[in-house]
Amino acid sequence: MFARQLLLHFIDILISMRFMLNLSDRGFVVDRAVFIPSIAFLLSTVGIVLLFPDTSGGAFGTLQAAIVENASWYYGIVMAILLVASVVLAFSRVGNIRLGPDNSSPEYSLFSWLSMLFAAGVGIGLMFYGVAEPVVHYLRPPVGEGTALGGENQAVNLTMLHWGFNAWSVYALMALVLAYFSFRRGLPLTLRSAFYPILGDRIYGPWGAAIDVFAIVCTTFGISTSLGLGVEQLSTGLNYLFGVPESGGLKLAITVAIMAMAAVSVALGLDSGIKRLSEINSFLAIALLCFVLLIGPTALILGGTLENFGYYVANLITTSTNLFTYEDTEWLGGWTIFYWGWWISWAPFVGIFIARISRGRTIREFLIGVMVAPTLFVVLWMNVFGGSAIDLIHAGEVAFGEAVANDQPLGLFLFLDYLPGTFYLSLLSLVMIVIFFVTSADSGALVLNMMASGGVDETPVFQRVLWTGIIAAISATLLITGGLGALQTATIASALPFSLILLGALWGLQRSLKSDMQSSFGKASASFDTDADVDWQSRLGALLKAPSENAVVAFQRETVLPALSAFAAELNNSGVAATVTNYSGADGSIALTAGADDESGFVYAVKLAPQGVDASPDTSGDEVALPVEGSTSVTEVHLTSGSAGYCLWGLTETQVIADVLAQFEQHRRT
């Protein structure tokens, strides 16, 4: 009854604030075709789960069982394709392509970058499963008897399989597709952009909106259910350490407190909030890891880590494709297929977030960083904590193992009881869980806000905070009423259709990378025809003086637009279909397209770009998306394959036409 009242109260708040009406008048920067259907679908789905928990849970459970029974082979193939594709792309020639203009550089340091992607991807999961999963696999293996000789290798190997290269290849490829099309091709940082090679400009219509709505729903439910696991572990830890009775009220209080902190982090922004919290937790995680390693059986742990990692790599193909087809076991559906579905269903959220923080890195650097670095840390973490826990069982602490297997949220705290300074280590672990909780929630809110606003992340603070409230309401309501399990099952089931979307996006990426390679990574020579309308003194003066925003906008309107229009008119007169699209009232760009309506066609776009590394766009204005107040913009040229790496500021109309002609000539010859 309390949960239903909470849901109704949540709906009343939304209606009273009239989020569905006059959004732009209230300062919101949203895509109505995405925002409104997403909110409506989220509320209706949660309402169904609340009103009919048993029926919905049974239906989703039946669906998941059918997927496990009939589509396990498909999940195995999908994961294999993604892993192989990641390795091939990383070490092929396309690895040199930069996610952004050819002259761009990474926005964040390596440590900050790795900290943020790790915190968003698996932070809470490692705290929850670091001890519990290896112990469960050791005591209750897929086949055979528990604690069998050699079972240690299998237990840790299965854990690394679920959290290692396979999992991160899903995130890496989804993020790569989004980062490439956003930073290299100038498309919005939303899921729809991954389908530009397939749908073309139709991504801006109903098809694109439907894709983003699907991504928002999956992301919201995925984050809500994962945060539910975090609340369970925090509640268990508080009860174990301080004797606080576990109850619905305690879980609700934890959720509200955590989401309040997440709201503050989101309001502070990516650099001041998420980045700082991720760095803090990375230091704490490394400190806790080193302490356990040094206090525990260090030589045994390091030897086991090396041996288990070698076993994992050597048997990666065999273990990944082992579906226990001829074994009578339900283990596969409860673990491996569950994880494969979980990683795929989380791909929109983690992929967009990783893409957002990865501008300026090469494809090779990106894929190696996203796949290898987190996997190596996961391997070390699982071996230090899981290996040490298994060693305790070997030492006769069988009761400890059974207690962990029967109460997985308590596993970490039970393990810390065997180390000196138990109370302080447990307290530190609680702090880490809270921070991981917050970083997952605020990065999730950031991504949801971007998807609902057409890829814009510089939106009003209240709009960003709104999504933390939505996540908190859904998570708390379902956690209290027991509907979290049903929603979790539904989220995993959604991975089946989304896997098709992911494979389609990968195919589109392959087509675009091929085009990029054919045009020498999109790097055409910037050669202005100085024989036409020679005015080198004016050109030099323009280069030495930074333009004002008004001057750049006027240059676009008075020089670039007439030049591209004249060139398009001549192409049409010559029998080549050409159009000029003027986005000066939106993002400030002007684009000429000619020839085929696909990647073989010619595109010459002049876009507004911040002058200087630290400038960031501000889309809150009514006219043009220009940099922050006080900065200046340059008019950057973008071709079919992405940014050409130079600007046109200071050229005359005749010189702009000459540059378009030079690029068109090179396009026809490639």
Secondary structure per residue as TSV (DSSP state, phi and psi in degrees):
chain	resnum	aa	ss	phi	psi
A	1	M	-	360.0	-42.4
A	2	F	H	-61.6	-42.0
A	3	A	H	-65.7	-39.8
A	4	R	H	-65.6	-39.1
A	5	Q	H	-64.5	-37.3
A	6	L	H	-63.4	-43.1
A	7	L	H	-63.4	-45.8
A	8	L	H	-62.7	-38.4
A	9	H	H	-64.6	-39.1
A	10	F	H	-62.9	-42.8
A	11	I	H	-64.2	-41.8
A	12	D	H	-60.7	-38.5
A	13	I	H	-62.7	-45.6
A	14	L	H	-62.2	-42.8
A	15	I	H	-67.5	-44.3
A	16	S	H	-63.9	-33.1
A	17	M	H	-84.8	-7.7
A	18	R	T	53.2	51.3
A	19	F	T	-64.7	-24.1
A	20	M	T	-81.3	-9.9
A	21	L	S	-123.1	141.9
A	22	N	-	52.3	45.9
A	23	L	T	-63.1	-43.0
A	24	S	G	-65.6	-33.0
A	25	D	G	-66.5	-24.4
A	26	R	G	-94.4	10.7
A	27	G	T	89.0	1.9
A	28	F	-	-73.8	143.6
A	29	V	-	-115.4	89.1
A	30	V	-	-133.1	157.3
A	31	D	-	-94.2	105.4
A	32	R	H	-57.2	-36.7
A	33	A	H	-66.8	-15.7
A	34	V	H	-106.0	-46.6
A	35	F	H	-62.9	-51.6
A	36	I	H	-66.4	-49.2
A	37	P	H	-61.0	-34.8
A	38	S	H	-64.2	-48.1
A	39	I	H	-61.5	-44.4
A	40	A	H	-62.4	-43.1
A	41	F	H	-68.5	-40.7
A	42	L	H	-60.9	-47.5
A	43	L	H	-65.2	-41.9
A	44	S	H	-67.8	-39.2
A	45	T	H	-66.9	-45.1
A	46	V	H	-62.3	-38.9
A	47	G	H	-61.4	-41.5
A	48	I	H	-64.2	-43.6
A	49	V	H	-63.7	-37.8
A	50	L	H	-71.1	-43.1
A	51	L	H	-75.1	-32.6
A	52	F	S	-130.2	64.5
A	53	P	H	-62.8	-43.3
A	54	D	H	-68.7	-44.7
A	55	T	H	-64.5	-47.0
A	56	S	H	-66.5	-41.1
A	57	G	H	-61.8	-42.0
A	58	G	H	-65.1	-40.4
A	59	A	H	-65.7	-45.6
A	60	F	H	-67.2	-37.1
A	61	G	H	-64.4	-41.1
A	62	T	H	-62.4	-40.3
A	63	L	H	-63.1	-44.7
A	64	Q	H	-65.2	-40.1
A	65	A	H	-62.1	-39.3
A	66	A	H	-65.3	-38.2
A	67	I	H	-64.7	-44.5
A	68	V	H	-61.7	-42.3
A	69	E	H	-72.5	-37.0
A	70	N	H	-110.9	-15.7
A	71	A	H	-125.4	14.3
A	72	S	H	-60.3	-41.1
A	73	W	H	-60.5	-36.0
A	74	Y	H	-67.2	-44.2
A	75	Y	H	-60.2	-39.9
A	76	G	H	-61.2	-41.8
A	77	I	H	-66.8	-44.0
A	78	V	H	-60.0	-47.0
A	79	M	H	-64.1	-36.4
A	80	A	H	-66.3	-42.7
A	81	I	H	-61.2	-44.8
A	82	L	H	-65.6	-40.0
A	83	L	H	-66.4	-46.2
A	84	V	H	-64.5	-42.3
A	85	A	H	-61.5	-39.2
A	86	S	H	-62.7	-44.2
A	87	V	H	-66.2	-43.7
A	88	V	H	-62.7	-46.2
A	89	L	H	-65.0	-37.7
A	90	A	H	-65.2	-36.4
A	91	F	H	-110.0	12.1
A	92	S	S	-95.8	-179.9
A	93	R	G	-65.0	-27.2
A	94	V	G	-68.2	-12.3
A	95	G	G	-61.2	-19.1
A	96	N	G	-81.7	-12.3
A	97	I	-	-68.0	135.9
A	98	R	B	-94.7	142.0
A	99	L	S	-80.3	77.7
A	100	G	S	142.0	-172.8
A	101	P	-	-56.7	154.3
A	102	D	T	-62.3	-22.9
A	103	N	T	-98.9	12.1
A	104	S	-	-81.8	162.6
A	105	S	-	-134.6	158.9
A	106	P	-	-58.3	142.0
A	107	E	S	-79.5	-29.6
A	108	Y	S	-122.9	152.2
A	109	S	-	-65.1	163.3
A	110	L	H	-61.2	-42.7
A	111	F	H	-66.0	-44.9
A	112	S	H	-63.0	-41.4
A	113	W	H	-62.8	-50.3
A	114	L	H	-64.4	-37.1
A	115	S	H	-62.8	-44.0
A	116	M	H	-69.6	-43.6
A	117	L	H	-69.6	-32.0
A	118	F	H	-70.0	-43.4
A	119	A	H	-64.2	-39.7
A	120	A	H	-73.6	-32.6
A	121	G	H	-82.5	-52.3
A	122	V	H	-138.7	11.5
A	123	G	H	-53.5	-58.1
A	124	I	H	-62.6	-38.8
A	125	G	H	-59.7	-40.2
A	126	L	H	-66.8	-37.6
A	127	M	H	-67.0	-34.2
A	128	F	H	-79.8	-44.9
A	129	Y	H	-104.9	-4.9
A	130	G	T	-56.1	-40.6
A	131	V	T	-94.4	-43.0
A	132	A	H	-66.9	-45.6
A	133	E	H	-66.5	-48.3
A	134	P	H	-58.0	-38.1
A	135	V	H	-64.9	-44.4
A	136	V	H	-62.0	-44.9
A	137	H	H	-65.5	-30.0
A	138	Y	H	-75.1	-42.0
A	139	L	H	-81.4	-32.1
A	140	R	S	-131.4	71.7
A	141	P	-	-68.7	167.8
A	142	P	S	-57.0	-43.2
A	143	V	S	-138.6	154.4
A	144	G	S	86.3	-174.4
A	145	E	-	-90.1	149.3
A	146	G	T	-71.5	159.2
A	147	T	T	58.1	25.9
A	148	A	-	-73.6	159.9
A	149	L	T	-61.5	128.7
A	150	G	T	87.0	-2.4
A	151	G	H	-68.8	-22.2
A	152	E	H	-62.5	-45.8
A	153	N	H	-60.4	-45.2
A	154	Q	H	-65.4	-40.5
A	155	A	H	-62.6	-49.0
A	156	V	H	-71.7	-35.3
A	157	N	H	-62.3	-43.6
A	158	L	H	-64.0	-37.8
A	159	T	H	-64.6	-44.3
A	160	M	H	-66.1	-33.7
A	161	L	H	-59.4	-42.9
A	162	H	H	-73.8	-25.0
A	163	W	H	-116.4	1.4
A	164	G	S	-99.0	-134.1
A	165	F	H	-57.1	-40.4
A	166	N	H	-60.6	-47.5
A	167	A	H	-62.7	-46.7
A	168	W	H	-73.6	-21.0
A	169	S	H	-67.3	-33.0
A	170	V	H	-63.9	-50.5
A	171	Y	H	-61.8	-43.6
A	172	A	H	-62.5	-46.2
A	173	L	H	-70.8	-39.5
A	174	M	H	-62.9	-43.7
A	175	A	H	-66.9	-38.1
A	176	L	H	-62.7	-45.6
A	177	V	H	-58.6	-46.9
A	178	L	H	-68.8	-43.2
A	179	A	H	-65.2	-39.9
A	180	Y	I	-63.2	-51.0
A	181	F	I	-71.8	-26.5
A	182	S	I	-80.8	-53.0
A	183	F	I	-86.5	-26.5
A	184	R	I	-94.2	-35.5
A	185	R	T	-107.9	-2.7
A	186	G	-	74.3	23.1
A	187	L	-	-92.4	162.6
A	188	P	-	-61.9	148.1
A	189	L	S	-83.5	67.9
A	190	T	S	-136.3	167.2
A	191	L	G	-63.2	-30.7
A	192	R	G	-59.9	-29.5
A	193	S	G	-63.9	-25.2
A	194	A	G	-65.2	-16.7
A	195	F	G	-105.6	14.2
A	196	Y	H	-60.4	-41.8
A	197	P	H	-62.8	-22.0
A	198	I	H	-95.1	-45.5
A	199	L	H	-99.0	-18.0
A	200	G	G	65.0	-141.1
A	201	D	G	-68.7	-6.6
A	202	R	G	-68.7	-10.8
A	203	I	G	-65.4	-18.9
A	204	Y	G	-87.6	1.7
A	205	G	S	-107.1	-155.7
A	206	P	H	-59.6	-36.5
A	207	W	H	-62.0	-46.9
A	208	G	H	-63.6	-40.2
A	209	A	H	-63.3	-40.7
A	210	A	H	-63.3	-39.4
A	211	I	H	-62.7	-44.3
A	212	D	H	-69.6	-35.1
A	213	V	H	-62.9	-45.2
A	214	F	H	-59.4	-42.7
A	215	A	H	-65.5	-40.8
A	216	I	H	-64.1	-43.8
A	217	V	H	-63.5	-48.4
A	218	C	H	-61.6	-42.8
A	219	T	H	-64.8	-45.4
A	220	T	H	-62.2	-46.5
A	221	F	H	-66.9	-39.1
A	222	G	H	-63.0	-45.8
A	223	I	H	-65.0	-42.5
A	224	S	H	-61.5	-43.7
A	225	T	H	-70.9	-36.9
A	226	S	H	-67.5	-39.5
A	227	L	H	-66.9	-27.6
A	228	G	H	-61.3	-40.0
A	229	L	H	-62.6	-40.8
A	230	G	H	-63.1	-40.4
A	231	V	H	-64.1	-41.1
A	232	E	H	-59.2	-43.3
A	233	Q	H	-70.2	-39.1
A	234	L	H	-64.7	-42.2
A	235	S	H	-62.5	-43.5
A	236	T	H	-64.0	-42.1
A	237	G	H	-64.6	-42.0
A	238	L	H	-64.4	-37.6
A	239	N	H	-68.0	-40.2
A	240	Y	H	-71.2	-39.2
A	241	L	H	-86.3	-40.5
A	242	F	H	-118.2	-0.5
A	243	G	-	72.4	19.9
A	244	V	-	-71.4	123.2
A	245	P	-	-62.7	133.8
A	246	E	-	-75.5	131.4
A	247	S	-	-159.6	168.6
A	248	G	H	-62.8	-36.1
A	249	G	H	-63.5	-41.2
A	250	L	H	-63.4	-44.5
A	251	K	H	-64.2	-38.4
A	252	L	H	-65.5	-42.3
A	253	A	H	-63.5	-41.6
A	254	I	H	-61.8	-45.8
A	255	T	H	-61.1	-46.6
A	256	V	H	-62.3	-43.8
A	257	A	H	-64.4	-45.3
A	258	I	H	-64.8	-44.6
A	259	M	H	-70.3	-26.5
A	260	A	H	-65.7	-41.9
A	261	M	H	-65.6	-38.8
A	262	A	H	-63.3	-38.1
A	263	A	H	-63.1	-41.1
A	264	V	H	-63.0	-43.3
A	265	S	H	-62.2	-43.1
A	266	V	H	-64.1	-40.6
A	267	A	H	-64.0	-35.8
A	268	L	H	-69.2	-24.8
A	269	G	-	100.8	175.5
A	270	L	I	-64.2	-47.4
A	271	D	I	-72.9	-41.9
A	272	S	I	-85.5	-23.6
A	273	G	I	-104.2	-78.4
A	274	I	I	-59.3	-45.0
A	275	K	H	-60.2	-49.2
A	276	R	H	-64.3	-43.9
A	277	L	H	-62.7	-40.9
A	278	S	H	-64.0	-41.0
A	279	E	H	-65.4	-42.2
A	280	I	H	-60.0	-46.5
A	281	N	H	-69.5	-30.1
A	282	S	H	-63.6	-44.3
A	283	F	H	-61.9	-44.2
A	284	L	H	-64.4	-41.5
A	285	A	H	-64.2	-42.6
A	286	I	H	-64.8	-40.7
A	287	A	H	-63.4	-46.1
A	288	L	H	-64.2	-41.2
A	289	L	H	-60.8	-47.2
A	290	C	H	-64.8	-38.0
A	291	F	H	-62.9	-48.7
A	292	V	H	-62.8	-39.0
A	293	L	H	-64.0	-42.5
A	294	L	H	-77.5	-36.3
A	295	I	H	-76.5	-34.3
A	296	G	S	-78.8	-168.4
A	297	P	-	-73.1	83.7
A	298	T	H	-56.5	-50.5
A	299	A	H	-61.9	-41.2
A	300	L	H	-64.8	-41.8
A	301	I	H	-65.8	-46.1
A	302	L	H	-66.4	-41.2
A	303	G	H	-63.9	-42.9
A	304	G	H	-65.9	-36.4
A	305	T	H	-61.8	-47.7
A	306	L	H	-62.3	-45.4
A	307	E	H	-65.9	-44.6
A	308	N	H	-67.8	-37.2
A	309	F	H	-66.8	-40.8
A	310	G	H	-62.1	-41.5
A	311	Y	H	-63.5	-40.1
A	312	Y	H	-63.6	-48.8
A	313	V	H	-66.7	-43.7
A	314	A	H	-64.6	-31.0
A	315	N	T	-109.7	18.7
A	316	L	H	-60.1	-45.2
A	317	I	H	-66.9	-46.4
A	318	T	H	-63.0	-46.5
A	319	T	H	-67.7	-38.3
A	320	S	H	-65.7	-31.8
A	321	T	T	-101.4	5.9
A	322	N	-	-81.3	106.2
A	323	L	-	-102.0	6.8
A	324	F	-	50.9	42.9
A	325	T	T	-60.0	-36.7
A	326	Y	T	-102.7	15.0
A	327	E	S	-113.9	142.4
A	328	D	-	-89.2	83.9
A	329	T	-	-145.3	145.2
A	330	E	S	-99.9	7.9
A	331	W	H	-62.1	-41.5
A	332	L	H	-58.6	-46.7
A	333	G	H	-67.9	-33.4
A	334	G	H	-78.7	-17.8
A	335	W	T	-124.0	-77.9
A	336	T	H	-61.4	-51.9
A	337	I	H	-65.7	-34.7
A	338	F	H	-58.7	-46.9
A	339	Y	H	-66.3	-43.9
A	340	W	H	-58.2	-44.9
A	341	G	H	-64.5	-37.4
A	342	W	H	-65.5	-46.4
A	343	W	H	-63.5	-42.0
A	344	I	H	-66.0	-42.0
A	345	S	H	-68.3	-25.2
A	346	W	H	-86.6	-7.2
A	347	A	H	-57.9	-40.9
A	348	P	H	-60.4	-45.3
A	349	F	H	-65.0	-59.4
A	350	V	H	-66.8	-36.5
A	351	G	H	-62.3	-47.5
A	352	I	H	-65.6	-40.1
A	353	F	H	-65.3	-45.5
A	354	I	H	-63.9	-40.0
A	355	A	H	-60.7	-41.6
A	356	R	H	-59.8	-33.2
A	357	I	T	-99.6	9.8
A	358	S	-	-115.9	10.2
A	359	R	T	-58.5	136.1
A	360	G	T	97.0	-11.1
A	361	R	-	-88.7	151.5
A	362	T	B	-75.3	160.3
A	363	I	H	-60.6	-39.6
A	364	R	H	-64.8	-48.8
A	365	E	H	-60.4	-40.6
A	366	F	H	-63.6	-51.8
A	367	L	H	-66.0	-41.6
A	368	I	H	-65.9	-41.9
A	369	G	H	-64.3	-42.5
A	370	V	H	-75.0	-34.4
A	371	M	H	-91.9	-46.0
A	372	V	H	-81.9	-50.3
A	373	A	H	-59.9	-51.0
A	374	P	H	-63.9	-36.0
A	375	T	H	-63.5	-42.6
A	376	L	H	-63.5	-38.6
A	377	F	H	-67.8	-40.5
A	378	V	H	-60.9	-43.9
A	379	V	H	-58.6	-47.1
A	380	L	H	-64.6	-42.9
A	381	W	H	-63.0	-49.2
A	382	M	I	-64.9	-34.0
A	383	N	I	-75.9	-38.1
A	384	V	I	-67.7	-49.9
A	385	F	I	-81.4	-50.2
A	386	G	I	-67.4	-42.6
A	387	G	H	-64.0	-40.7
A	388	S	H	-65.1	-38.8
A	389	A	H	-65.0	-41.6
A	390	I	H	-64.9	-36.8
A	391	D	H	-62.7	-35.2
A	392	L	H	-63.0	-39.4
A	393	I	H	-64.7	-40.4
A	394	H	H	-60.6	-33.5
A	395	A	T	-77.8	2.2
A	396	G	T	109.8	-0.3
A	397	E	-	-87.2	58.9
A	398	V	H	-66.6	-35.3
A	399	A	H	-61.0	-37.2
A	400	F	H	-60.2	-46.0
A	401	G	H	-61.6	-43.9
A	402	E	H	-65.9	-37.4
A	403	A	H	-64.2	-40.3
A	404	V	H	-65.6	-44.7
A	405	A	H	-63.8	-32.4
A	406	N	H	-85.8	-20.1
A	407	D	-	-140.6	78.7
A	408	Q	G	-61.7	-38.2
A	409	P	G	-59.7	-23.7
A	410	L	G	-88.4	-7.4
A	411	G	H	-54.7	-47.6
A	412	L	H	-61.6	-43.3
A	413	F	H	-70.8	-35.7
A	414	L	H	-64.1	-38.5
A	415	F	H	-66.2	-41.1
A	416	L	H	-66.9	-18.0
A	417	D	T	-61.7	-22.3
A	418	Y	T	-91.9	4.7
A	419	L	S	-113.5	153.0
A	420	P	T	-67.0	149.3
A	421	G	T	68.9	38.7
A	422	T	H	-53.9	-48.1
A	423	F	H	-61.0	-44.5
A	424	Y	H	-70.8	-35.8
A	425	L	H	-65.7	-40.5
A	426	S	H	-65.9	-39.3
A	427	L	H	-64.7	-42.4
A	428	L	H	-60.9	-40.5
A	429	S	H	-63.8	-39.6
A	430	L	H	-61.8	-41.8
A	431	V	H	-62.4	-42.3
A	432	M	H	-64.6	-40.8
A	433	I	H	-62.0	-41.5
A	434	V	H	-61.2	-46.0
A	435	I	H	-66.8	-43.1
A	436	F	H	-61.1	-39.6
A	437	F	H	-57.6	-50.2
A	438	V	H	-64.6	-44.6
A	439	T	H	-66.4	-34.8
A	440	S	H	-67.7	-41.0
A	441	A	H	-69.1	-44.4
A	442	D	H	-74.4	-35.2
A	443	S	H	-68.0	-35.0
A	444	G	H	-64.4	-42.8
A	445	A	H	-63.9	-38.6
A	446	L	H	-60.6	-45.3
A	447	V	H	-66.8	-45.3
A	448	L	H	-59.9	-41.3
A	449	N	H	-63.5	-40.2
A	450	M	H	-64.6	-44.1
A	451	M	H	-65.9	-34.6
A	452	A	H	-80.5	-12.4
A	453	S	T	-115.3	21.6
A	454	G	T	72.1	27.8
A	455	G	T	93.9	0.6
A	456	V	-	-87.0	129.5
A	457	D	-	-108.7	-11.9
A	458	E	-	-90.4	78.9
A	459	T	-	-116.7	168.7
A	460	P	-	-54.3	145.8
A	461	V	H	-57.0	-43.7
A	462	F	H	-62.1	-34.1
A	463	Q	H	-65.5	-39.4
A	464	R	H	-68.7	-40.6
A	465	V	H	-67.7	-30.1
A	466	L	H	-52.8	-42.0
A	467	W	H	-68.9	-30.4
A	468	T	H	-66.1	-35.6
A	469	G	H	-65.5	-39.9
A	470	I	H	-64.1	-45.6
A	471	I	H	-61.4	-44.5
A	472	A	H	-62.1	-44.4
A	473	A	H	-62.7	-44.9
A	474	I	H	-66.7	-47.2
A	475	S	H	-63.1	-47.6
A	476	A	H	-65.7	-43.0
A	477	T	H	-62.3	-47.3
A	478	L	H	-72.8	-32.2
A	479	L	H	-65.4	-42.2
A	480	I	H	-70.0	-37.6
A	481	T	H	-90.5	-4.1
A	482	G	T	81.9	12.5
A	483	G	-	-87.8	0.8
A	484	L	H	-65.4	-37.7
A	485	G	H	-62.8	-41.9
A	486	A	H	-63.9	-41.4
A	487	L	H	-70.0	-35.1
A	488	Q	H	-63.3	-42.5
A	489	T	H	-63.5	-40.4
A	490	A	H	-64.1	-39.0
A	491	T	H	-63.4	-43.2
A	492	I	H	-63.8	-40.6
A	493	A	H	-64.1	-30.3
A	494	S	T	-67.3	-14.6
A	495	A	H	-65.6	-26.5
A	496	L	H	-62.8	-54.8
A	497	P	H	-67.6	-32.4
A	498	F	H	-70.0	-27.0
A	499	S	H	-61.8	-34.7
A	500	L	H	-66.2	-39.4
A	501	I	H	-61.5	-42.6
A	502	L	H	-64.5	-42.3
A	503	L	H	-66.1	-38.0
A	504	G	H	-63.9	-40.6
A	505	A	H	-65.0	-37.3
A	506	L	H	-64.5	-39.4
A	507	W	H	-64.2	-42.1
A	508	G	H	-62.6	-39.3
A	509	L	H	-62.3	-41.5
A	510	Q	H	-60.3	-40.7
A	511	R	H	-64.8	-42.2
A	512	S	H	-69.8	-39.6
A	513	L	H	-64.6	-36.0
A	514	K	H	-62.1	-43.2
A	515	S	H	-64.5	-39.5
A	516	D	H	-62.8	-42.0
A	517	M	H	-64.6	-41.1
A	518	Q	H	-64.8	-26.2
A	519	S	T	-102.3	27.0
A	520	S	T	55.5	51.1
A	521	F	T	62.9	26.2
A	522	G	T	71.1	16.6
A	523	K	-	-104.6	89.3
A	524	A	-	-90.2	152.0
A	525	S	-	-70.3	131.7
A	526	A	-	-88.3	91.7
A	527	S	-	-120.8	110.5
A	528	F	-	-87.5	135.4
A	529	D	-	-76.8	93.5
A	530	T	T	-75.8	-7.9
A	531	D	T	-73.7	-17.7
A	532	A	S	-100.0	119.7
A	533	D	S	53.7	57.4
A	534	V	-	-62.4	124.2
A	535	D	-	-154.0	64.7
A	536	W	H	-69.6	-26.8
A	537	Q	H	-65.1	-43.1
A	538	S	H	-65.0	-39.6
A	539	R	H	-61.4	-44.2
A	540	L	H	-63.8	-42.2
A	541	G	H	-62.7	-38.3
A	542	A	H	-65.3	-37.0
A	543	L	H	-70.1	-32.0
A	544	L	H	-83.7	-14.2
A	545	K	S	-118.1	123.3
A	546	A	-	-70.1	130.1
A	547	P	-	-77.8	154.3
A	548	S	-	-82.1	165.3
A	549	E	H	-61.2	-42.4
A	550	N	H	-63.4	-37.1
A	551	A	H	-66.3	-38.8
A	552	V	H	-66.0	-43.9
A	553	V	H	-62.3	-41.8
A	554	A	H	-64.9	-37.8
A	555	F	H	-62.3	-42.4
A	556	Q	I	-60.3	-44.9
A	557	R	I	-74.0	-40.0
A	558	E	I	-97.3	-19.0
A	559	T	I	-117.7	-54.1
A	560	V	I	-67.8	-48.6
A	561	L	H	-60.0	-47.9
A	562	P	H	-62.1	-37.6
A	563	A	H	-64.1	-48.8
A	564	L	H	-67.0	-35.6
A	565	S	H	-65.3	-41.1
A	566	A	H	-65.2	-40.9
A	567	F	H	-66.5	-41.4
A	568	A	H	-64.2	-39.5
A	569	A	H	-62.3	-39.7
A	570	E	H	-68.2	-37.8
A	571	L	H	-63.0	-44.7
A	572	N	H	-62.3	-38.4
A	573	N	H	-64.7	-26.6
A	574	S	T	-92.1	5.9
A	575	G	T	90.5	8.4
A	576	V	-	-105.0	117.4
A	577	A	-	-65.1	125.4
A	578	A	E	-144.1	144.7
A	579	T	E	-137.3	154.0
A	580	V	E	-119.0	126.3
A	581	T	E	-110.4	126.5
A	582	N	E	-105.8	109.3
A	583	Y	-	-104.5	26.1
A	584	S	T	-62.5	-21.9
A	585	G	T	-89.5	0.2
A	586	A	T	-118.1	-91.7
A	587	D	T	-98.1	2.9
A	588	G	S	87.9	0.9
A	589	S	-	-90.2	158.2
A	590	I	E	-132.5	129.5
A	591	A	E	-129.5	137.1
A	592	L	E	-108.2	127.2
A	593	T	E	-123.5	140.6
A	594	A	E	-146.0	148.3
A	595	G	S	84.7	-146.8
A	596	A	S	-65.7	150.5
A	597	D	S	-89.7	52.1
A	598	D	S	-153.4	-163.7
A	599	E	T	-74.3	-6.1
A	600	S	T	-86.1	-8.6
A	601	G	S	-78.6	169.0
A	602	F	E	-100.1	131.8
A	603	V	E	-129.2	129.7
A	604	Y	E	-133.0	102.2
A	605	A	E	-115.5	141.5
A	606	V	E	-114.0	112.7
A	607	K	E	-115.3	153.8
A	608	L	E	-82.6	128.4
A	609	A	E	-132.2	145.2
A	610	P	E	-62.2	139.4
A	611	Q	S	-92.7	110.4
A	612	G	S	116.5	149.4
A	613	V	T	-68.9	-37.1
A	614	D	T	-90.3	-4.2
A	615	A	-	-70.0	147.1
A	616	S	-	-137.2	147.9
A	617	P	E	-71.0	151.6
A	618	D	E	-127.6	109.3
A	619	T	-	-100.0	18.0
A	620	S	-	-82.3	-10.7
A	621	G	S	-73.4	168.5
A	622	D	S	-87.3	-22.6
A	623	E	S	-102.8	-68.9
A	624	V	-	-132.3	144.6
A	625	A	-	-78.7	92.4
A	626	L	E	-109.4	169.1
A	627	P	E	-64.8	177.3
A	628	V	S	-62.9	159.2
A	629	E	T	-58.7	134.7
A	630	G	T	96.0	-10.4
A	631	S	-	-100.0	175.4
A	632	T	-	-123.5	167.0
A	633	S	E	-123.0	157.9
A	634	V	E	-124.2	157.0
A	635	T	E	-97.1	99.6
A	636	E	E	-92.3	137.3
A	637	V	E	-86.1	132.5
A	638	H	E	-122.5	133.2
A	639	L	E	-108.0	-172.0
A	640	T	T	-55.5	-38.5
A	641	S	T	-90.2	0.2
A	642	G	E	125.7	-159.5
A	643	S	E	-65.2	136.8
A	644	A	E	-87.6	-8.9
A	645	G	E	82.7	18.5
A	646	Y	E	-147.3	163.9
A	647	C	E	-119.4	164.2
A	648	L	-	-104.9	-1.1
A	649	W	T	-53.6	130.6
A	650	G	T	98.3	-9.7
A	651	L	-	-79.0	156.6
A	652	T	-	-86.0	170.7
A	653	E	H	-60.2	-41.1
A	654	T	H	-64.6	-38.8
A	655	Q	H	-69.0	-36.5
A	656	V	H	-62.5	-43.7
A	657	I	H	-60.7	-41.1
A	658	A	H	-62.6	-38.2
A	659	D	H	-68.4	-41.7
A	660	V	H	-59.4	-42.8
A	661	L	H	-61.7	-41.9
A	662	A	H	-63.4	-42.5
A	663	Q	H	-69.2	-37.6
A	664	F	H	-65.5	-38.9
A	665	E	H	-63.9	-42.9
A	666	Q	H	-65.0	-37.7
A	667	H	H	-61.9	-42.3
A	668	R	H	-70.1	-22.4
A	669	R	H	-92.0	-10.7
A	670	T	-	-93.9	360.0
